[in-house]
Amino acid sequence: SYQLYRDVIEWSKKNPRTNYLVIVPDQFTMQTQKDIVDMHDKHGIMNIDVLSFGRLSYRIFEEVGGNDKPILDDTGKSLILRKVASTLETELPAIGSNLKKIGYIHEVKSAISEFMQYSIGSKELEQMIECAKQRGSLQYKLKDLKVLYDGFTEHIKEKFITTEESLTLLKNVLHKSEIIKNSVVVFDGFTGFTPIQNALIQE
């Protein structure tokens, strides 16, 4: 990371008309910005931007369009899930009684986010439920998760998109972006990428 930031700083000084986009995980954006500013001899980063995938999508949609729906963050997902769960409580025999426990909705939200990141939809969940037939409680929990997942996607349809979906939309409009065409893009701080992120990087 240290060498990468040093290189980006040197490149940015030699090519002041080129933009440098440093893409890092959400939780590292502020720290990375601070590190680069501290390392820069002028303590300023005019043509270096530190962004997460989410911030990058906002930037590109602002430039070229491609998304007219609000993007749901984690808090929004949890609130909608709580609402959906309260209307479907009778259809959730395995996990319904736990949904009022502190942190449980957060765990369900995390599972649904994982499904979206790895392109697991209703059909794939059905296959997982089928495979889990001999696994007792796992099958019932997966069935309940599918009910919540379907309820969640139905509720946000036409109103919102999730962060995960925004990356798919971003991939489809990326070729129109002058920001990307005229920038050097580097990635740092990731231990791996989801299939959606890989498809975006490839684009």
Beta strands, then each sheet from edge to edge (+ up, - down):
strand 1: 19-23
strand 2: 48-51
strand 3: 71-72
strand 4: 161-162
strand 5: 183-187
sheet 1: 2+ 1+ 5+
sheet 2: 3+ 4+
end
